[in-house]
Amino acid sequence: MPSVTDLAKAMSGPQEGLIEWANRVGLEGKTLAEARTPRRDDGNRLHDELQRLVEGRPLEDAADDAVVLMAEWWSNVGAVEAWAERSVRAVFGFDEEQVEVWGRSDVLARVADGSYVVFDAKVGRKPYVGADNLIQVGLYQAAWALRFARENHNSTVVDGTVVRVSPDGALRLVPSPWSTGQAISLAHTAAGLWARQEEARSAAAGYFRR
């Protein structure tokens, strides 16, 4: 079963940010393993703090610049209810190319007008939100909208925002460019593209095994 991330990669192609990071690591004389460890630690730390904010638990590093900015942002979201690290499954695709997809959204919030917002948090030094990040949050929008439709038998507005947090304290918010309906169309297209790519990989693997 593919993940939301798998479909986002199928739609966005090579990730420029990752390529740039690997090139910078090489220029600094580090191996990829050496470079990943501190960044992974930063990512886990800030994601953990975000989860505490959403769940109303005490913060562990409330004086950290990045955590302060996250707390200020979260206080302005106006969530009536909120959930951190919430798993979701949905079926995307057309006709015979339907694909069940799973994902775990960083934050799902219900706001005062009854609509929902999915927040996808990214941690790193990259100073911009890439197309892959926006596609990913759009797929989360679609997954939750379809789940709510299945449970409630009516349509629900689900918006999305990418929250990019840097360890140096910078915080950038980029809203999803898609409405709920547009995000669902995007998800169906992404599933079809992913299925075609998997068929091509399987065919190529069979050819080279002969």
C-alpha positions as CSV (number, residue, x, y, z in Angstrom):
1,M,0.0,0.0,0.0
2,P,1.6,3.3,-1.0
3,S,1.8,6.3,1.3
4,V,0.9,9.9,0.7
5,T,4.6,10.6,0.4
6,D,4.9,8.0,-2.4
7,L,2.2,9.6,-4.4
8,A,3.7,13.1,-3.8
9,K,7.0,11.9,-5.2
10,A,5.3,10.4,-8.2
11,M,3.8,13.7,-9.0
12,S,6.7,16.0,-8.2
13,G,9.6,14.0,-9.6
14,P,13.2,14.6,-8.2
15,Q,13.3,16.7,-5.1
16,E,15.5,19.7,-5.7
17,G,15.9,20.4,-2.0
18,L,17.3,16.9,-1.4
19,I,19.7,17.2,-4.3
20,E,20.9,20.6,-3.1
21,W,21.4,19.3,0.4
22,A,23.4,16.3,-0.7
23,N,25.6,18.5,-2.8
24,R,26.2,20.9,0.1
25,V,27.0,17.9,2.4
26,G,29.6,16.7,-0.1
27,L,31.2,20.2,-0.3
28,E,31.4,20.2,3.5
29,G,33.3,16.9,3.4
30,K,30.6,14.9,5.2
31,T,29.0,11.6,4.5
32,L,25.3,11.5,4.1
33,A,25.0,9.4,7.3
34,E,27.0,12.1,9.2
35,A,24.8,14.9,7.9
36,R,21.5,13.1,8.5
37,T,21.9,12.5,12.2
38,P,21.7,16.1,13.6
39,R,19.0,17.0,11.2
40,R,17.0,14.0,12.1
41,D,17.4,15.0,15.8
42,D,16.2,18.5,15.0
43,G,13.2,17.2,13.1
44,N,12.1,14.8,15.9
45,R,12.6,17.4,18.6
46,L,10.5,20.0,16.8
47,H,7.8,17.5,15.8
48,D,7.6,16.4,19.4
49,E,7.1,19.9,20.6
50,L,4.4,20.5,18.0
51,Q,2.6,17.4,19.2
52,R,2.8,18.7,22.8
53,L,1.3,22.1,21.6
54,V,-1.6,20.4,19.8
55,E,-2.3,18.1,22.7
56,G,-2.0,20.9,25.3
57,R,0.9,19.3,27.1
58,P,3.8,21.3,28.7
59,L,6.7,22.1,26.3
60,E,10.1,20.7,27.0
61,D,12.1,23.6,25.4
62,A,9.7,26.6,25.6
63,A,12.6,29.1,25.3
64,D,13.9,27.7,22.0
65,D,13.3,30.2,19.1
66,A,11.7,27.7,16.8
67,V,9.4,26.5,19.5
68,V,8.4,30.0,20.5
69,L,7.4,30.8,16.9
70,M,5.5,27.5,16.7
71,A,3.6,28.3,19.9
72,E,2.7,31.8,18.7
73,W,1.5,30.4,15.4
74,W,-0.6,27.7,17.0
75,S,-2.2,30.1,19.4
76,N,-3.6,32.0,16.4
77,V,-5.0,28.9,14.5
78,G,-8.2,29.1,16.5
79,A,-8.7,25.3,16.6
80,V,-11.9,24.1,18.3
81,E,-10.5,20.5,18.3
82,A,-7.1,19.3,17.2
83,W,-5.3,16.0,16.8
84,A,-1.6,15.3,16.3
85,E,-0.1,12.4,14.3
86,R,-3.5,11.2,13.1
87,S,-3.5,8.3,10.6
88,V,-5.9,8.2,7.6
89,R,-6.6,5.9,4.7
90,A,-8.4,6.7,1.4
91,V,-8.9,5.2,-2.0
92,F,-7.7,7.3,-4.9
93,G,-7.7,6.7,-8.7
94,F,-9.9,6.0,-11.7
95,D,-11.5,2.7,-12.8
96,E,-9.1,-0.2,-12.6
97,E,-6.3,2.0,-11.3
98,Q,-7.8,2.6,-7.8
99,V,-5.2,2.6,-5.1
100,E,-5.6,2.5,-1.3
101,V,-3.3,5.1,0.2
102,W,-2.3,5.7,3.8
103,G,-0.7,8.6,5.6
104,R,-0.2,10.2,9.0
105,S,-0.9,13.9,9.1
106,D,1.1,16.0,11.6
107,V,-1.9,18.1,12.7
108,L,-5.6,18.0,11.9
109,A,-7.7,20.8,13.3
110,R,-11.4,21.7,13.3
111,V,-12.0,25.4,13.3
112,A,-15.0,27.5,14.3
113,D,-16.9,27.3,11.0
114,G,-16.9,23.5,11.1
115,S,-14.3,23.1,8.4
116,Y,-10.9,21.3,8.9
117,V,-7.3,22.2,8.2
118,V,-4.5,19.8,7.7
119,F,-1.0,21.1,8.7
120,D,2.0,19.3,7.4
121,A,5.2,20.3,9.3
122,K,8.6,20.3,7.6
123,V,11.8,20.8,9.5
124,G,15.1,21.8,7.8
125,R,17.3,24.6,6.5
126,K,15.6,24.8,3.1
127,P,14.4,28.3,2.9
128,Y,11.3,27.6,0.8
129,V,8.3,25.3,0.5
130,G,8.7,23.0,-2.5
131,A,6.1,21.7,-5.0
132,D,6.5,18.2,-3.3
133,N,5.5,19.7,0.1
134,L,2.4,21.4,-1.4
135,I,1.4,18.2,-3.3
136,Q,1.7,16.2,-0.1
137,V,-0.5,18.5,2.0
138,G,-3.0,18.5,-0.9
139,L,-3.1,14.7,-0.8
140,Y,-3.8,14.9,2.9
141,Q,-6.7,17.3,2.2
142,A,-8.2,14.8,-0.2
143,A,-7.7,11.8,2.1
144,W,-9.5,13.5,5.0
145,A,-12.2,14.9,2.9
146,L,-13.0,11.5,1.5
147,R,-12.9,9.9,4.9
148,F,-15.3,12.5,6.3
149,A,-17.6,12.0,3.3
150,R,-17.6,8.2,4.0
151,E,-18.3,8.7,7.7
152,N,-20.8,11.6,7.5
153,H,-22.3,11.0,4.1
154,N,-21.8,14.6,3.1
155,S,-19.0,16.9,1.9
156,T,-16.6,18.6,4.3
157,V,-14.3,21.5,3.6
158,V,-10.7,20.5,4.3
159,D,-8.0,23.1,3.7
160,G,-4.2,22.6,4.0
161,T,-1.1,24.5,5.1
162,V,2.6,23.6,5.0
163,V,4.4,24.8,8.1
164,R,8.1,24.9,7.5
165,V,10.2,25.3,10.7
166,S,14.0,25.9,10.7
167,P,16.2,25.0,13.7
168,D,17.4,28.7,13.6
169,G,13.9,29.8,14.5
170,A,12.5,30.8,11.1
171,L,8.8,29.7,10.4
172,R,7.1,29.9,7.1
173,L,3.4,29.2,6.4
174,V,2.3,28.4,2.9
175,P,-1.4,27.5,2.3
176,S,-2.4,24.8,-0.1
177,P,-3.2,26.2,-3.5
178,W,-6.1,23.7,-3.9
179,S,-9.7,23.8,-2.7
180,T,-11.1,20.5,-1.3
181,G,-12.5,19.4,-4.6
182,Q,-9.3,20.3,-6.5
183,A,-7.3,18.4,-4.0
184,I,-9.4,15.3,-4.5
185,S,-8.9,15.6,-8.3
186,L,-5.2,16.0,-7.7
187,A,-5.2,12.8,-5.5
188,H,-7.0,10.8,-8.1
189,T,-4.5,11.9,-10.8
190,A,-1.5,11.2,-8.5
191,A,-2.8,7.7,-7.8
192,G,-3.2,6.9,-11.5
193,L,0.3,8.2,-12.2
194,W,1.8,6.2,-9.3
195,A,0.0,3.0,-10.6
196,R,1.4,3.6,-14.1
197,Q,4.9,4.1,-12.7
198,E,4.7,0.9,-10.7
199,E,3.5,-1.0,-13.8
200,A,6.5,0.4,-15.7
201,R,8.9,-0.5,-12.9
202,S,7.5,-4.1,-12.8
203,A,7.7,-4.4,-16.6
204,A,11.3,-3.2,-16.6
205,A,12.3,-5.5,-13.7
206,G,10.8,-8.5,-15.6
207,Y,12.7,-7.5,-18.8
208,F,16.0,-7.4,-17.0
209,R,15.5,-10.7,-15.3
210,R,15.1,-12.5,-18.6
